[in-house]
Amino acid sequence: MNGPTEKTMNGIAYQLESRRGLAGLTTRVQEIPVPGPRQVVVRVRATALNRRDIMLLEGSYVLPARPGVVPLVDGVGDVIARGDQVTRAAIGDRVAGTYFVSWTDGPQRQAESAQQYGANHDGWLATYVLLEEDSVVHVPAHLTDAEAASLTCAGLVAWAALTKPVPAGPGETVLTTGTGTVALAAVQHAKMLGARVISITSSAEKAERLRKLGADEVIDRVQVPDWERAVLELTGGEGVQHAVEAVGMPTLPKSVAAAAYNAQITLIGAFPPAPGQPQPPSLFGGKFVSIRRIAVGSRADFESMNAALAEHQVRPVIDRVYPFEEAVEAYRYFMEGDPFGKVVISME
């Protein structure tokens, strides 16, 4: 084993207890992990929240949180120790980790989807995180720690939505819904890929911020409830070739109505239909569209996204940074506030 090059000491880790809600987020002393032959120990610099982490806290996520697990899957830090068989990372490397423990490339298998950092494997809300070597991903050098800590979930799922199975590109239009972190990343990625972007939001203030981020046209759904018709008008009646549906069933019918013939709609959001608004029985009408649900992306997808971010010098959107000791407040703001961008927790 290659040990750390700096003096280290025991740290602090947050953990999820069996109690639901913020009362179940507690702290404990964390011993420095000892890496196995193909594992690395990372000293955490920053980590970030996703809606998935709130679902784990509340017990509504598809996987139950292991009692005592260290939460959060987004993060960045420095490799301080590694196993003697590790070849993908060196001491001192600044790295992130994958969402899934062992999905590196190709189609995902169900067994791979069931092993996740921050759910049933310890995550990043701690002084140290222990990663499998196959989970290690090097981050773009131009990003700050807060920005680099914001890529693993929202950034990557938006990238996978727009690059697989058929990438968006010049001459095509991408539709995004909402201003969550997935939608914001989708705007940035779509512009990197050369596509036109139409975004749906709920206020003039958010509309202006989306335009500054790169959206070509923004529709305020409060002012224009039938926004699917406005999208068709903006596309000359053709509709969009790609839709990143980051809200889910409440807006899916409108995204379908705004889609072009043979469009690709990627369903990411998991919000249920609004009360009193069941899913329409004739959702697809006469259109041939592909609607898929995806689970983030592989390590290869992560590395491909990072290469594009580095080439275009694009930075993720950060809303607010909290110190490590105020992690509970970061959770509360994420749950009760209205963030525009990532909510980050910094160890510095």
N, C-alpha and C positions, 0 to 999 in steps of 0.2 A: 504494500500500500504506500502511495505517495502521500505524506502527511502535509498539514498546512504549513505555509511559509511564514506565517505570522502567529504571534501568541494569541490563543483563543481561550475562551472561558465559556462556562455554561450560559445559556441565554434564556429568553422568555418565549413561550408559545401560547397563543390563544387556542382554545379548544371548544368544540361543540358538545355540550352535555345533552342528556336525553330531554331536558326541559325545552319547550318550544319558545321561540322569540328571543329577544335580546338577553333575557335572564339566563338563557342557556349558553351564552358566550362568556367564558371565564378564562383566566390565565393560570399558567403553571410554570415552574422552572423547567427549562429544556436542557437536557444534557447534549453535548456535542455528538451528533451521529457518527458512527463508525461505518465507513463505506465497505460494502462487499466487493468482490473482485471486479464487478462491472457496474459500480455505482459511483456517484460523485456527491460530495457535500458542498452546498452553496451557502455562503453567507448572504442573507437577503439584504438588498438595498431598498427595494420598493415592491409593493403589491397593490392590486386594484380589485374593485368589486364588480360583479356582474349580477344580473337578475337571478341567475341560477343559484348564487350564493344566498340570496334572500329566501328562495324556495327551499333550500337545504335547511336554513335556520327555522323556517316555519313548518317543515315536514311535508311539503307539497311537491318536492322534486321526484322524478321517476326513480331515482336511487335514494334509499334512506341514508342519512349520514351515519357513519360508524360512530358510536358514542366515544367521545374523547378525541375525535379526529381534529387535526389542525385544518382550518378552512382556507379557502381561496385558491384559485387555479392560475390566476394571472400573477406574474412576478418577474423580477430580474435580480441578479446578484452575481457574486464572484465565486468561482470555484476555489475552494481552500483545501480540499483533500479529494483523492480519487483512489479507486481500487487499482490493483496492479495489472489488470487486463484492459483497462480503459484506454481507448485510442482516439475518441472523438472530442476530448476536452483536455486542456492543460491547466495546471495551477495558474490562477490569475485571470482566466478567461471570464468575460462578462457574458452571462447566458440567461436564457429563459428556459421554461420547460413546456412540454406538450400538454394538452388537455387530457388526453387519454394516455395511460401508462405505456402501452406497447404498440399503438397503431402508428406505423412508420410510413406506409405508402399503400397504394392500391385500394380495392374495395374493403370497407370495414366489415368485420365479423362481429356477431353479437357478443361474443366473449370479450372482445376488445373494448366494446362500448361500455361494458359493465365495470371497468377498472379506471377510476378517475381520481386525479389529485384533488384534494380538498373535499372529497366525498367519502371514499373508503380507503384512500391513501393520503397520508399527511400532506397538506398544502403549504402555502407560502406566508401565512400570517404568523410568522415566528422569526427568531433570530437566524435559524438555520433550516434548510430544507434538504432532504435526501432524495436524489433523483436517480432513476435508472439511466444508464448511459444512453440507451436508445431514446430517451426523452429529452436529451439536451439539444437546445437550439441556440446558436449564436445570434446576437441581435445587431441591428445596424448601428454603426459607430456614431452616426450623426444624431442619434436620439438621446435625450436626457433619460435619467433613470425612470422618472415618472412616465415618460412616453414609452420607453421600452417595456415597462411593466404593464402596458395596456393592450398588448397584442394577442395574447394566447387565445382568448375566447371571442370577443366581439369582432376584433379586427380580422381574425382568421375565418370566422364563419362568413363574414361578408365577402372575403376574398374567394373562398370556395364557392359561394353562391354565384359569383360573377365569372369564374374561370372554368367551372366544370358543370356539365360535361362539355359544353361548347362555350368558349369565352366570349364575353361582350367585346365590342370593338368599334372602330370608326364607322360612321354611317348608321349606327344603331342607337336606340334610346332605352335608357334604364329608368324604371320607376322605383322610387323609395317611399316608404310610408313611415311617418313618425320621426321623432328626433332622439330616439334612443341611440346607444353607442353603436349598435349594429348598423342602423340607418346612416349615421354620420360616417362610419367607415366605408359603407357602400358608396356614398357620394364621392369620397376621396379615391377609392379604388376604381370606380367607373371612369373618372376623369383621367386617371393614370392609363387606363386601357383605351382612351380616346373616344369614349362614348358620350352622348348627350344625356343629361340627367334632368328628370322632372321629379320634384320632391313634394310630398304632401305633408302639411303641418297644421298647427291649430292656432297660430297667432302671428301678427305682423312682425313682432320682435324675432321670433324663431325663423320666420321666412327670410328676414334680412341676414341672419347669421348663416342660414343655409346657402344663400347667394354668395356670401363672402367665402364660404367653404368650397364653392365651385359649382353648385347647382345652377343649371341654365335657366330653368323656370321653376317657380314655387307656387303651389296652390294652397290657399288657406281654406281648410275644409269647413271652418265655421262660417266663412263668408260664402263659400261655394260648396254646399252639401253634396250636390251631384258632381263631385270632382272627377268621376270617371268620364263624364261627357266632356269636361274641359280638357282632359288628357287626350281624348280622341280628336278634339279640335286642334290642339297644339301639334298633333302628329298627322294632320291632314286626313283624319278619319281612319288611318291605318292602325293606330295603337302602338304600344311599346313592345320591343322584342324581348326585354328582360324586366322582370319585376322582383325586387327583393322585398318580400312580404314579411316585415319585421314586427307587425302587430298581430296578425293571425286572423281568426275567424271573423272578428268584427269588421275588418276591411277587405278580407279575401274576395267576397263577391264583386266589389268594386274594382279590385285589381284585375280580376278575370275579365270584367267588362271593358277595362282599359287596355287589354292585351291584344297584340296583333295576331294574325293567323300564324299558327305554329310557334307561338311565343314560348318562352321558358319562364315559369314562375317558381321561385324558390320560397317555400313556406318555412319561416324561421320562428315567428312569434307564436306563443302558446296561450294567448288570451282567449277566454271562452267568448261565445257570442253575447252581446249585450242583452240584458233582461228584456224579454218580449220581442226579441229579434232573432228567430231561429234561422238556421241556414236555409237559403232558398232551395227547393227541390230540384229546380232546373238550373243548377249553378253554371254549367259549362255551355248551355245553349248549343249552337251549332259549331262552336270553335274547337279546333284541335290545339290544345295547350298541354304543356307538361308541367304538372305541379309535383314537387318533390319536397320531402322534409329531410334536412341534413343535420348531422351532428358534428358541428365545428369542422375539423379537417385533420389531415394526417401531418406527420412531421415534414414530409416532402412538400405539402401545401404551405406549411409555415415557412419553410426555407425559401420557397418561390415568392411568397408575399414579401418577405424581408428583402430579397434581392430587388424587387420592384420599388419598395419604399426607399432603399438606399440609392437606386438609380435616379429616382425623381425627387429625392430629398423631402419626402412627405412626412409630416408629423401627426400622430394621433391627436384628437381633441381632448384636452384635459379641462375638467370643470373645477375641481378643487383638490388640494392635497392636505391630508391630515397627518400629524405625527403619530407614530406607532402607539403611544400611550393613549391616544384618543380614537382608537379603532372603533369602539362602540358608538361614538358620535358620528364617525364616518358611515357606519351601517344605518344609523338613525336618519342622517341626511339623505342617504340613498333611498331609503324607504319612504320618507315623508316629504322630502324636498322635490325639486323639479330640475335635476341636473341636466346640463347640456354638455355632454362629454363624460369622460371617465372620472370616477371618484377614486383617488389614489391614497394609499397609506404608505408613508415613507419611514424608513428606519434611520435616516440621517438626522 
